[in-house]
Amino acid sequence: MRILQISQEPNGTDGPLMLNQARYPDILADSGTSPADAYASAARHSARVKRLKIVLPFAAGVIALVFAAISFVRAFLPEDLQLETATIENGKIVMQNPAISGRNRQDISYSMKAQRALQDIANPDIITLEQIHAEMPVNDTLVATVDATSGIYDRGANTLDMNAPFTISMNNGVNADFQSAYLDIDAGEMETKHPIAISMNGGSIIAQSLRMTDKGRIVTFEGMVRVNVEPSAIRKNAK
């Protein structure tokens, strides 16, 4: 089961929202609201929930895939790398054009490369990757591509700090743009306090921050969350 929550800013009208459950202020409270205004407000809420039910399942899947794709950086261990050159600069082992490739258990190929990998001599568990490009299979037909400016992997803590913008794109038309993200791989958690944007065929979702737990099963979008759905997607979903 996957749960999504949306939290608006304090001056917004909506509180936390889960995929199959929405709670709104009592539109017929003792505020003098007319039946016509109440009906219009209810209609807007109904349309909003319909849009969310279309977009959020896709967004949940994207976030789970983001976690899987970024966690793939763990494969960047020195003994597994193909290197062009390696030098020592400022107390770090600098590996030029590290790359790794292979096939998974389903015999589907994967690959990852970076412009540089820097390993701290004093703390060899800390590995910094620059200009990362990775392609990994999600299933037999779906492939996720990760392009990142940089990332810092701590092998001891098994955490990954994506401290610069990165994108996740898939061959089914889904794209996710992040400014940063921090992953605790063992705990199955990911958090970003910077804006994110997810787009797909038929809709998009934008938020100011995101928190994921339980390896993508629970995802919370927060801050000025905007959901856009194309009319054709709503009509298709209604059939």
C-alpha positions as CSV (number, residue, x, y, z in Angstrom):
1,M,0.0,0.0,0.0
2,R,1.3,3.5,-0.9
3,I,0.2,6.6,0.9
4,L,0.7,10.2,-0.3
5,Q,0.1,13.3,1.9
6,I,-0.1,16.9,0.8
7,S,0.3,19.7,3.2
8,Q,-0.4,23.3,2.2
9,E,1.1,26.4,3.7
10,P,-0.5,27.7,7.0
11,N,-2.6,30.2,5.0
12,G,-3.8,27.5,2.7
13,T,-7.2,25.8,2.9
14,D,-6.2,22.2,2.9
15,G,-4.6,20.1,5.6
16,P,-2.8,16.8,5.1
17,L,-4.4,14.9,2.2
18,M,-4.1,11.2,1.6
19,L,-4.8,9.6,-1.8
20,N,-8.2,8.1,-0.9
21,Q,-9.2,10.4,1.8
22,A,-9.6,14.2,1.8
23,R,-10.8,16.4,4.6
24,Y,-12.0,20.0,4.0
25,P,-13.4,22.7,6.2
26,D,-17.1,22.5,6.8
27,I,-18.5,24.5,3.9
28,L,-21.9,24.8,5.6
29,A,-20.5,26.1,8.9
30,D,-22.1,29.0,10.6
31,S,-20.4,31.5,8.3
32,G,-23.4,32.6,6.3
33,T,-22.4,30.5,3.3
34,S,-25.2,30.4,0.7
35,P,-26.2,27.0,-0.7
36,A,-25.0,28.1,-4.2
37,D,-21.6,29.1,-2.8
38,A,-21.5,25.8,-0.9
39,Y,-22.3,23.8,-4.0
40,A,-19.6,25.6,-6.0
41,S,-17.1,25.1,-3.3
42,A,-17.9,21.4,-3.1
43,A,-17.6,21.1,-6.9
44,R,-14.2,22.6,-6.8
45,H,-13.1,20.2,-4.0
46,S,-14.5,17.3,-6.0
47,A,-12.6,18.3,-9.1
48,R,-9.4,18.8,-7.0
49,V,-9.7,15.3,-5.5
50,K,-10.3,13.8,-9.0
51,R,-7.1,15.5,-10.3
52,L,-5.1,14.2,-7.3
53,K,-6.4,10.7,-7.8
54,I,-5.0,10.8,-11.4
55,V,-1.6,12.4,-10.7
56,L,-0.6,11.2,-7.3
57,P,-0.4,7.4,-8.1
58,F,2.1,8.4,-10.9
59,A,4.0,10.7,-8.5
60,A,4.2,8.0,-5.9
61,G,5.7,5.6,-8.4
62,V,8.2,8.2,-9.5
63,I,9.4,8.9,-6.0
64,A,9.8,5.2,-5.3
65,L,11.8,4.9,-8.6
66,V,13.9,8.0,-7.6
67,F,14.9,6.2,-4.4
68,A,15.8,3.0,-6.3
69,A,17.7,4.9,-9.0
70,I,19.7,7.1,-6.6
71,S,20.5,4.2,-4.3
72,F,22.1,2.6,-7.3
73,V,25.1,4.9,-6.6
74,R,26.1,2.4,-4.0
75,A,27.5,0.3,-6.8
76,F,30.3,2.9,-7.1
77,L,32.8,1.1,-5.0
78,P,36.5,1.4,-5.9
79,E,37.0,-2.3,-6.5
80,D,34.2,-2.4,-9.1
81,L,35.2,0.7,-11.1
82,Q,36.8,1.0,-14.5
83,L,39.2,4.0,-14.3
84,E,41.2,6.0,-16.9
85,T,43.5,7.6,-14.4
86,A,43.8,8.1,-10.6
87,T,45.8,10.9,-8.9
88,I,46.1,12.4,-5.4
89,E,45.0,16.0,-5.0
90,N,44.5,17.8,-1.7
91,G,44.3,14.7,0.4
92,K,41.9,12.9,-1.9
93,I,42.2,10.1,-4.5
94,V,40.9,11.6,-7.7
95,M,39.6,9.0,-10.2
96,Q,39.0,10.2,-13.7
97,N,36.0,9.0,-15.7
98,P,35.0,6.1,-13.4
99,A,32.4,3.8,-14.9
100,I,30.5,0.6,-14.1
101,S,28.2,-1.5,-16.2
102,G,26.7,-5.0,-16.2
103,R,23.4,-6.9,-16.1
104,N,20.9,-7.4,-13.4
105,R,19.3,-10.7,-12.4
106,Q,16.8,-10.3,-15.2
107,D,19.7,-10.0,-17.6
108,I,18.9,-6.3,-18.4
109,S,21.9,-4.1,-18.8
110,Y,22.7,-1.1,-16.5
111,S,25.4,1.4,-16.5
112,M,26.8,4.4,-14.6
113,K,29.6,6.8,-15.2
114,A,30.9,10.0,-13.7
115,Q,33.4,12.7,-14.7
116,R,35.3,12.3,-11.4
117,A,35.1,10.3,-8.2
118,L,37.0,11.7,-5.2
119,Q,37.8,9.5,-2.2
120,D,39.0,11.1,1.0
121,I,42.3,9.5,2.1
122,A,41.6,10.3,5.8
123,N,38.1,9.0,5.6
124,P,37.9,6.5,2.7
125,D,34.2,5.8,3.3
126,I,33.4,9.3,1.9
127,I,33.2,9.2,-1.9
128,T,32.2,12.3,-3.9
129,L,30.9,11.8,-7.5
130,E,30.8,14.6,-10.1
131,Q,28.7,14.8,-13.3
132,I,26.9,11.5,-12.8
133,H,25.0,9.7,-15.6
134,A,23.3,6.4,-14.9
135,E,20.8,4.2,-16.7
136,M,19.1,1.5,-14.8
137,P,16.2,-0.9,-15.6
138,V,13.0,-0.7,-13.6
139,N,11.4,-3.7,-15.3
140,D,11.6,-5.4,-18.7
141,T,10.4,-2.3,-20.6
142,L,10.9,0.7,-18.3
143,V,14.4,2.4,-18.0
144,A,15.2,5.2,-15.5
145,T,18.0,7.7,-16.4
146,V,19.7,9.7,-13.6
147,D,21.7,12.9,-14.4
148,A,23.2,14.6,-11.4
149,T,25.8,17.4,-10.9
150,S,27.2,15.8,-7.8
151,G,26.6,13.4,-4.9
152,I,28.4,12.5,-1.7
153,Y,28.1,8.8,-0.6
154,D,29.0,7.7,2.9
155,R,29.7,4.0,2.8
156,G,29.9,3.7,6.6
157,A,26.5,5.4,7.3
158,N,25.1,4.2,3.9
159,T,23.7,7.7,3.2
160,L,23.7,9.7,0.0
161,D,23.7,13.4,-0.1
162,M,22.6,14.7,-3.5
163,N,23.7,18.3,-2.8
164,A,23.1,19.7,-6.3
165,P,20.3,19.6,-8.9
166,F,19.6,16.3,-10.6
167,T,16.9,14.8,-12.8
168,I,15.2,11.4,-13.1
169,S,13.7,10.6,-16.5
170,M,12.0,7.5,-17.7
171,N,11.3,6.2,-21.2
172,N,7.5,6.3,-20.5
173,G,7.5,10.2,-20.4
174,V,7.8,10.7,-16.6
175,N,10.4,13.3,-15.5
176,A,11.3,14.5,-12.0
177,D,13.5,17.5,-11.3
178,F,15.1,17.9,-7.9
179,Q,17.3,20.7,-6.5
180,S,18.8,18.4,-3.8
181,A,17.9,15.3,-1.8
182,Y,19.3,13.4,1.2
183,L,18.8,9.6,1.4
184,D,19.2,7.3,4.3
185,I,19.4,4.0,2.4
186,D,19.2,1.6,5.3
187,A,16.2,3.4,6.7
188,G,14.5,3.7,3.3
189,E,14.0,7.5,3.7
190,M,14.5,10.4,1.5
191,E,14.0,14.1,2.1
192,T,14.4,17.4,0.3
193,K,13.6,20.9,1.5
194,H,14.0,22.4,-1.9
195,P,11.4,22.6,-4.7
196,I,10.6,19.6,-6.8
197,A,8.7,19.2,-10.1
198,I,7.3,16.0,-11.5
199,S,5.8,15.8,-14.9
200,M,4.2,13.0,-16.9
201,N,1.9,12.5,-19.8
202,G,-1.3,14.2,-18.7
203,G,-0.3,16.1,-15.6
204,S,2.3,17.4,-13.2
205,I,2.9,18.1,-9.5
206,I,5.1,20.8,-8.0
207,A,5.9,21.2,-4.3
208,Q,8.4,23.2,-2.2
209,S,9.6,20.1,-0.2
210,L,9.2,16.4,0.0
211,R,9.6,13.7,2.6
212,M,9.6,9.9,1.8
213,T,9.6,7.0,4.3
214,D,9.3,3.3,4.0
215,K,11.1,3.1,0.7
216,G,8.5,5.2,-1.1
217,R,5.4,3.7,0.4
218,I,4.6,7.0,2.2
219,V,5.3,10.3,0.4
220,T,4.5,13.7,1.8
221,F,4.5,16.8,-0.5
222,E,4.6,20.1,1.4
223,G,4.5,23.8,0.6
224,M,2.4,25.5,-2.1
225,V,1.6,22.1,-3.7
226,R,0.3,22.5,-7.3
227,V,-1.3,19.7,-9.2
228,N,-2.1,20.1,-12.9
229,V,-4.0,17.6,-15.0
230,E,-4.8,17.8,-18.7
231,P,-8.6,17.5,-19.5
232,S,-7.9,14.5,-21.7
233,A,-6.5,12.6,-18.7
234,I,-9.5,13.3,-16.6
235,R,-11.9,12.1,-19.4
236,K,-9.8,9.0,-19.9
237,N,-9.8,8.2,-16.2
238,A,-13.6,8.7,-16.0
239,K,-14.3,6.0,-18.7
